[in-house]
Amino acid sequence: MQFSSYHDLRDALISRRITCEEVVSGYLERIERHRDDNIYITVFHDGALQRARELDRKFSEGAPPGKLFGMPMAIKDNIAMKGARLTCASKILDSYESVYDATAVARLDAEDAIFLGKTNMDEFAMGSSNENSAFGPVPNPFDKTRVPGGSSGGSAAAVAAGLALAALGSDTGGSVRQPAGFCDIVGLKPTYGRISRYGLVAFASSFDQIGVLARTCGDASLVLGVMAGKDAHDATSSSHPVPDYSADMDALRVEGLRIGVPKEYFHESLNREVGAIVMAKLHELRDRGAELVDITLPQSDYAIAAYYILVTAEASSNLARFDGARYGYRSSESSDMQAMYVNSRTEGFGREVKRRIMLGTYVLSAGYYDTYYKKAQQVRRVFQDSYREALEKVDVIAGPTSPFPPFGIGEKTADPLEMYLADVFTVPASIVGMPAVSVPVGLDSSNLPVGMHLICDFFEEGKLMGIARCMQRQ
Ligand code: GLN
């Protein structure tokens, strides 16, 4: 049985029309049938069934159901779950098992979610197409010759193909939002610090956030509400109070809403159909009483350059811990310790990860630090100021999630710069740390999904999701 939202599934579970075990068996069968799609790296077949039976038993004994009672979820394979493989889709961690749970996972577990498995991704979350995985690419459920987006491609495809009702991803520059846009689902990246990063394998620590992929805005907000909040294990997690996101969503009124439309987002290089579908949706909201406000974000052209300097710098430092000694893969070829480090990293990391480590080391090196890294930090500050200023005048900044529809598998792999352009609309929210979401707004003439990307001010996730819900394609 397939459910289009957790709301419907919960109704069926609470009224005892269905059991958790039946729900999980149904999902596991579907996962098995879609095995060739390469969406999951690990499936918790026995563990998920056992957990479902345990929840059924507790419920039948009168225990109150948790907020996510029986919700079948998938977890991106860079988020730690105790006793489970944690590969980051990399050969270097192929055999590594986590010894603890990420805080986000522990909080979902405490509210009775059920975990079906760990999903495929770009290696160490570096990529926009899921093609950088040591486990191979994932086809887009809408068109199997195309990519599902990345880096959380497995999580997005799992939700879109009905192999999980919701999934966790991680978003450093768009990795939750862009694949959500490519797979016609909702993808939410909260404010930096809203969700603890404890147990999320670090890529670029000052950008990384766990995010949610779901079919509806309501489901995404529900999952966010469970995970959000201060965590003693992550000093960068925020103690900002966690509001009732569904109440905030319900309070949202379209009338009088000021939607900022940056002229730089509707550049001539934007795919025509994508631009037209996004514009049509904005006009629809205007007809319902919102005001469209022309705004300008003149530094937009520098987003990709600043982003790739800053994240590669952080990545080169974060990935130093994978040395063959402490985690996972170790080369068997080495004559001394230095060679063991070098060979383990050379054999264990894929091409894109190596490219980024080299780029990051370069921009941090004496002589280039000021020219590249320091400059990019200054650009980050300029972005922060200008997005803050823009959001004093408008409630939300709107535009497309991706400049083009899902592209073909193999189409952009030869040219990394071309691939990096996929992130042009999603990286600014990561540079500034504001919450952002991709919501499905239409299909183009080839039946490929188009996402709308929305950014709100810090900690305004409830309002953001309320606006997204008004826009979602029915
Ligand atoms: N595609 C972007 C990159 O490759 C974003 C990745 C992410 O958000 N994890 O860096």
Residues whose N, C-alpha, C, O or C-beta is under 5 A from the ligand:
A	BS01	LIG	A125 M126 G127 S128 G150 S151 S170 D171 T172 G173 G174 S175 D423
